[in-house]
Amino acid sequence: MVDEFSHVHDKTAGDLGREALWFCLHTLFAILVLSVLVAMIALTHPSIDDSNPKILCTVLAFLLPCAAGFVIAKSRQDSVAGYVWISGLLTFCIVCVWVLDLPTGPGLCENCGAVEKLYRTFFDIDHGSGLMAGDGLLVGTWIPLSMIGYAIGAKIGLD
């Protein structure tokens, strides 16, 4: 039987170090694409009370890094780019633990349970939890979503 992970055993420490460096760089590329998107939307000064810019940015937080991952993976043929979703998942998990540890008080999420606290912080566009100074959508949703989109785009670009 052929070991499907035999290619890992043939790599030197330098090869693994380069892959780790490129993994970090691909993660930063995904965040950079999201940063440019958020800056462009902020420059248009959308109404904060309107949910349309948030919905648009949520969709674009996936699509634009997906396109960037596709282009970069197509040009570099770097299989590591397809694993950036792991960074997104870890980021989401870390932010979830952080949000669950935040104290609630008088306000929007005073008596929220754990699931409602997470849902309202990360996914409820119109009635957020009020935690993280209202940045839950950016930190807990858009950043991981950009990394996942980047990885999907890269996987498509590598096929």
N, C-alpha and C positions, 0 to 999 in steps of 0.2 A: 504494500500500500504506500502511495506517495504521500509524504507529509506536506499538507497544504501550506504550512508555515516554514518550509525549508529555506525559502528565500531570506528569511529574517536571520537565520543562523550564519549565513554567508556574508553578513555585513560587518564592516569594521566599526570601531567606536567613532571614527570620523564621519562615516556614512550616517550613523544614527544621530550624531550631533547635528549634522547638516539637515537631516529630516526634522529634528526637533526645532531647529532655527526656522526652517521654512514653515512649519506648523504655526509657530508664533507669528511669523510675518503674514501668513494667510489670514490668521485671526485678526491681526491689525488692519489688513486690507479691508476685511468685511466691516470693521468698525469705522474705518475711514470713509468708506462709501456711505454708511449711515450718517456720519457726521456732516458730510457735504449735503446730504438730503435734508437733514434737520436744519442746517444753516440756510439752505435755499428756501425752505418753507417759512422759517422765521423771518427772512428778509421780506417776504410778501405780507407780513403782519396780518395773519388771519385772525378772525374774531375768536377769542378764547372760549366763549360760551358756545360756539358752534362746534358740533361734533364732526362735521365733514372733513376739516383738515386732519383730524386725528385718524379718521378712517382711511383717508387717502395716504397718510404717512405710514400707517400700518401695512397697507398693501404694498406701497413702494419700498418699505423696509425689508420686504421679502424679495420683490422683483428686481430691484436695482442691484443688490449684492448677488443675486442669482445670475444676472447678466454679467457682472464683473467676474464672478467665479468661473463662468463659462469661458469668457475671453482669456482670462489668465491661465486657466488649465489648458485651453486649446493651444496657447502660444508656448507654454512651458512644459506641457505634458508631465505635470507633477502630481502623482497620485496622492500625495499628502494633503492636497487641497480638498479632497473629498471627505476628509475626516474632521473638518473644522466644526461640524455639528456637535462634536464632543465638547468643544469650548462653549458653545451655546447652551448645551444641557447643563454643564457645570456652573456656568454663570447664573442660569435660571435657578438651579438648586441653592446656590449660595445666597442669592437675593431673597428667595423664599424663606430661608432660615432667618435672614436678617429681618424681614418684614414680620414674621411670626414673633420675633423677640421685641419688636417695637411696642411701647406702651400705648394703649388706647385711652382716650379721655372724652370729655364732652365734645361732641362734634359728629361727624358723619358716621364713624364706625365705633361708637362707644361700646356697644354690646355685641360686637361681631364675634362669631366663632372663627376657628382657624380657616376653614374653607371659604367662608364669606369674606374674611379679611384678605386672603390671597386673591380671590376673584375680583373683589372691588378695587384692589390695588393695581392689578395687572390687566384686567380684561374689561371692566365696566367703564365705558367711555363717558357716559353721561353722569354717573353717580359714583365717583371714585371714593376711596376710603379716607382720603385726606392725609394718609400716611406718606412718608418720604417726600413731603412738601409738594405732593402732586406729581412727582417724577416717576411714579411706579410704571407707567406705560412706557416711558423711555428706557429706564434701566432694566426692568423685569420682562418687558415684552419685545420692544424693538431691537435691543442689542442681541438677545438670543435669536430672535427671528432673522436678523441679518446674517448671523453666522450659519444658521440652518439653510437659509436661502443660498448663501455663498457655496456651501458644501454641495447642495443639490445641483447648482449650476456647474460646479466643477466636475461632478460625476457625469453629468450630461456631456460636458466638453471633452471628457476623457474617453467616452465611448465612441 
